[in-house]
């Protein structure tokens, strides 16, 4: 019997204009957590989709329990005991937790000549499953009523329900709170004891070094090597991932925030009583203003309110010394304010369109001939300029954006907004789900924009990122601004103290 639960050998996968996998390989041991790491576009998710039957390999072999197998589709993979939790969730919000878990494989019973879904058994089995994975959800609750992090937890429960022997977790903690991460790690430890082989894809070094037994690193679709986690360092992993040493995680910044206030928000309050309230802040020319806070602090909601996505009952916005009325995003865009949203897939990219279309779509009014016809040459020039400026790795501007890595998709979205030449950029979690190399590139873009005099608001859940990139940090807790921390005084302890300032008071209410 093979010492490996599953082996992938010589895997090749080519897409039009891109060789995503070039003789990649992977070996999984029973009861081990195997971290799969690499920059965005390294081929990690593609390799896993080949294992799960979403993609068909051009070349290569898969051995499962010592026998060569051909995995035709995801249902075939599930039947063999291989399950996958995707980074991009595909929930059915209108159905219950139980229905989502057993989607496509409902327990059935005979009712005369008819076969019907056995709802009673489904809810009983779901309740037992949720108890097993330590999740306190009502099986009959609509999935759409849960938060994104809770939906992700349900997806993990769904994978466990298949009694899998191989579990693929693709960026499983990207939307989880710290408590939920700890709960996930407990589930992983339980599965390890049961002999389940786990593939763990993540860019979070602390998680990898804590939870993994082995690490396999990929670069440009190729297998670089596999190492035992004991004794590995973050610097070693980064060097192997990017093929070079990153001496600094953050670029040297040359921006000098001026005294000129570009954006002033006063007493901003949401129409929803549990959202942002009485929020006030200033943004200076050439400043990077970080926004910190725990999950539920209403950071995103506040900035969406300023941008005109969410309604407010009171408060005013002053832009370049003049009070302005922003009722919808179009008003903000016309004034020179841009918002890069948190959820790249849902509210950022237009997956069916090309890279060129995604870059130009918000600035088409600037590229009209005679006010009625698009100037295609000018659009092509715009796309080419941004492709070079942003170092977007794409075979052709006509390539569908959905085929790009997360880091390159994010660069396209930044390029889209820069095409409008805004003076204020609100960046909501700009590096979420992006590898360390692509993060550095985006940090360089942000630093250069600030040097040019652009004003940046950057929401981030990564403390190091906020401290490393911000000139000032605004901290929020439970919908309120609790304080500001200057760059030179910024520590994790000070930020956390402000981020939890209202917790006790809120609990007492």
N, C-alpha and C positions, 0 to 999 in steps of 0.2 A: 504493500500500500504506500502511495506517495505521501511524503511529509507535508505536502501542500494541499489545501482544500481546493484551490483554483489556480491555474496558471494561464497566462496569456503570453504567446510567443510570436515575435516577428510581425506585429500588427501594423498594417499600412491602411490608411484611409485618406483619400484625396477628394477635395471639393473643387469646383471650377476655379482654377487659378491659385489654389492653395493646397499644399500637402500637409494636412493636419497631423497625421501620424506617420512616422518614418521608422518602421521596424521597432515599435515600442514593445515593452514587456512588463509583466507584473506577476508576483508570486505571493499568494496569501496563505498564511498558516491558520489552522483552527484555533479559536480562542485568542486571537491577536488583533490589536488595532493597528492597521497599516495606514500611515499618513501618506497621501499623494500630494506632492507640492510642485510648484512651478509658477512662472509668471502667467498672467492672462494670455491666452493664445498658445500656451505650451502644449496643449492637447489633453489635459487631465479629464475634462468633462467628456471630450470626444471618445477617449479610451473607455470610460465608464459606460457611455451610451452604446458602444460596441459590445461590451460585456452584457448589458441589459437588453440587447436586441433592438434598440431604437435605430441604430445604424448597422448596415451590413459591411463587414470588413472587405477591403479589396484584396488583402493578403493577410495571412496569419492563422494561428491555431489557438483554440481554447481547450484546456483540459480541466475537467471537473471531477473531483474524487478519483483522479488517476486515469480517467477515460476521456478520449477526445469527443467533444460535443459540438453541435451546430445549433446556436441559439438564433431562432428565426424572428422572434418578436418578444415584446415585454411579457405577454401572457405565458409564453414558452419559458422565459427566464423565471417567472414566478413559480411555475410548476416544478422547476428544477431546484427551487429554494434560493433564488437570487432576487433580492428586493432593492429598490432604489428610492431615496428621498431626494427630490430635485431641489436645486437652489431656487428656481422660479416655480412657485407653487401653482397648482392647477385645481383649486377647490371648486366645489359646486355649492355656492353660498346658500341657495334656497333649500337645500336638503339638510337632514339632520347629521349630527356627528357620526352616528352609526351607519347611516346610508353612505356617507363619504368613505368610511373605513372599508365597507364591504362592496363598494362600487364595482360592478362587473362580475361579482362572485357572491351574490346574495344567497344565504341559506334558503332552501325551498322545501315545500311540503305538498303532498297530493291533496287536492280538494275535488273529489269525484274524478272525472276524467282530466281535470286541469291541474297544472303545476303552478303554484303561487308562491310568492315570497313569504317566508316564515318570519314575520316581523318580531314576534315574541322571542324566538330564539336569537335573532339578530341583536335585539336590545340586551338580552341576557348575556350573550357572548361579548358584546361591546363593554358592558359594565364590568365583567370579569377581566377583560383585556386592559381597560383603563386602570383598574385596581392593580393589575400586575405591573404596569409601567408607571405607577404612582402619579396618575393624572386625575384630578378631581373635576371631571366634566360630566354633565348630564348627557347620556347617549341620545336623548330625544331633542336636545337643543339644536337650533338651526346654526349651521356653521358660520353663516354670515354675521351672527351676533358676537362672534369671538374676535379677538385682536389678531393681528398678523402673526405674532409670536405664538399664540394659542393654536392657530391653524397649523403652524409648522409642527407643533407638538402632536397634533392629531395625525399629521402625515407620518411622523415617526411611529406612532401607535399602529397605523395602517400597515407599515412595513413589518413591524413585529408580529402582527396578526397573521401574516402569511407563513409563520413558522419557518422563517428563512434561515439558511445556513451561511449565506453571504449577504451582508447589509452594506449598501453604498450610501454614505451621507455626504452630500455635496453642499458645502458651506452651511451646515446645520444650525450654527449659532448666529447667523447674520442678522436675524430679527429677534433674538431672544434676550431677555433681561439677565442680569447676573444670577439671580435665583433660579431662573429657568435653565441656564447653562449648567448650574450645579445639579439640577434635577436630571438633565440629559446625561451628564457624566455618570450619575448613579445608574441610569438605565443601561448605559454602555458597559459598565462594570458587571451588571447582572447578566447581560448577554454574553460577555466574555466567559463568565463562569459556566454558561450553558454551551460553550464551544463555538459560538458564532464568530465568523471571520468578518471584520468590519473594515471597510475602506473609508477613511476620513479625509475629505478634501477641505482644506482651510488655508487662509493666509495669516491666521493669528498664531504667531510663534509660541506664545505662552501656552495656548491650548494644545498645540502639537506636541511640545516637549513634555507636557503634563500627562496627556492621555494616551499617547502612542507607544507602541513597542518597536516598530520599524518605520523608517521614512524612505520613500522612493521619490526621487527628484527628476522631473522632466524639463527639457528646454527645447523649444522650437520643434515639438513633435517627437523628439528623440529621448530615449532612456539615458539618463546620466549615471545613475547608480542607486543602490539601496544600502542604508546604514542602520545599525542598531541605535535606538534613541539615547541609550545611556552614554553620556559623555559628549553628546552633540551640543553645539552652541548656535545661537542665533546668527552670529557672523558667518559661521561655516555654511549654514543652510542658505543664507542670502547669496554668498559667493557662488555656490553651486547653482542656485536658481537663475541668477542674472548673468553668470559667466564673468563677473568682474566684482571687485570690492566696492561696496558703498561706504565710503569713509564717513559720510554724514547722512543721517536719515532725512534731514531737512536742508534746503538750500540756504546759502547766505543771502539775506535780504537787504536790498539797497533802498527800499521805499522809506520815505520820510513823511509820516502823516502831518498834515498842516493843521492850523487852527480853524480853517474854513469848514463849517458844518454843511455837508451836502444833504444829509437826510436827518430829519428830527421827527421822532414819533412821541406823542404826548398822550398819556392817560388812555391808551388804546384798550378797549374792552369788547369782548365777544358778545354776540346775542345769546350764546349758551352759557349758563351760569357756572358750569364746571370747566370752562375753557379759559383762555387768557383774559386777564382783567387788570386794569390800571397800570398798563405797561408803558414805560417811557425810556427812551434811549436816544443817543446821538451817534451819527456816523460821520467821521471826518474824511476829507479828501485824501486819497492815498493810504487809507487805513485798512487793515485787516482786523475786523471785529469778530472774535470767536464767540459762539453761543453754546454754553454748557448747560447740562441738566440731565436728570435721570429720566427714564421712560415715564411718560405722563406729565412731563413738565410743561408741555404745550409750546415747545419751541417752534416746531413746524407750523402749528396752527397760527401762531402769532405772525410769522413771516408770510404765510398764505393770506392772512388778513390784510397785511400791509400791501400785498401784491394784488388784492382784489378778488381772490378766490373765495374767501370767507367773509361773511357780513359782520359788522360791528355796530354796537349801539352808541358808543361815544368815543371821543378821542379825535385827534387831528394829526395830519401828516404835513410837514413842511419840507419842501424840496427846493434847494438852492435859494432859500430865503422867502419862498412863496408858499402859502398854504394851498394844497392841491386836494382834489376829490378823486379818489380811486374807487370806482364802483365795480370794475371788472378788470381782468388782466390786460385787456387792450389799452386801458387808460394808463396803466403803469408802463407798458412797453413804449407808448408814445412819449412818455416823459423821460425815458432812458433808464428804466429799471428792469432788470432781468431776474428770473428765478429758475435755477436748476433744481428740479424736484428730487425728492429722496428716492422714489421708486422709478428706477430707470426704465423698466419694462412696461409698467402700467401707464405712467404719465410722462414718459420721456421720449423714447424712440418710437418711430412708426415702422414697425418690423417688416411690413410688406413693401416698404419703399427703399430706394437706393440710398447710399451714403450721400450722394449729391443732393437728392431731394430732401433728406433730413437736415442737411446743413443750410440749404437755401430757403426752406419753407416759411420761416418767420420774417424774411426780409425781401420777399418777392416784389413788394411795392417799390423797392429801390431799383429794381432791374426791369423797368418797363420801357418799351419804345412807343412814344406817342401816347403814353398813358393807357395803352390797351394790349400791347403785345410784349411777351417776355423776351428779353435780350439774352438768348441762350449762350452767346459767347461770353458775356459778362458773368453769367452764372457759372460757367465752366471755369473761368479765371478765378472767381471767388472760391470755388471748391478746391481748385489746385493750390491756391495760396494758403488756405487753411490746412489742407492735407500736409503741406510742407512745414508750415509754422507749428502745427500741433504734433508733428511726427506720427500721423495716423497711419498705421500699418494696414493697408488695404490694396488688393491687386488692381482694382479699378474703381473710379467714382460711381460706376453703375452697379457695383456689388451691393447686394441686399444687406442692410445694416444688421439684420438679425444673425448673420453669419460671422460677425466680428466678435472678438473677445470683449468682456465687460469694460476693460480699460480703454480700448479703442472706441467703444460706443460712447463712453463718457466724454472722450475728447471731441467726438462729433457733436455732442450736445453742447459742449462749451463753445465750439466753433459756431454753432447755430446762433447762439446769443451774441457772440462777438461780432457777427455779421451786421447786427443792428447798432454797433458801437455804443453800448450802454455806459453810463457813468457809475451805476450801482449794480453790482452782481450779488445776488443772494444764492449761496451754494449750500444746499441741504444734503449733508452726508456725501460730499463729492468723491470720496475714495472708498465707499462701502463696496465690499466684494471685489476689490482690486488688489493685485499683488504688489509687493514692495517696490519693484522696479517701476511699474506704471504709476504707483503713488508718487514716487519721487518726480516723475515727469509732470504730473498734475500740480504738485507743489511748486515746481519751477514756473509753470504757466501762471499760477496764482501770484507768485512773487513778482513776476515780470509785469503783470497787469497792475499790481499795486505800485510798482516803480514808475509806471506810466501815468499814475495819478488816478487810476480807477479805485473806487471804494468797494470793499469786499465785506460781506457778511457771511461767515462760514459756520454752519451748524455741524457739530461733530460729537459722536459718542466716544471717540478715542481721546483720552485725556492727553496722551503724549502729543498727538496731532494738534490739539488746541494750544498747548503750551509752546510747541515748537514753531507754530505758524502765525500766531495771533499777536497783534500789538496791544490789544486789550481783550479781556474776556468778560462777557456778560453772562451771568448765571441766573437760571430760572428754576423755580420750584413750584409745582402745583398751580401753574398758570400765572405766576407773578415773577417780576424781576426782583431778585433778592440782593443783588450787588454787582459790582464791577471789580475786576482784578487787573492791575497793570502788569505788563509783560515781565518786568523785573521782579515783581513780587509773586508771580504765579507759581503755586505749588499744588499738587494733587489734594493735599490736606485742606488748603484754603478753599479750593473750588468745591470739594465735597461738603465742607461745612456750610457753604451757601446753598448748595444743591439740596440739602436736607433741612433747611431752616424752618420750613413750615410744616414738616411732617407731623410733629407732635400736636400742633394746633389743629391741623386738619382732622386727625384721628379723634380728637376730643369733640369736634363739632357733630 
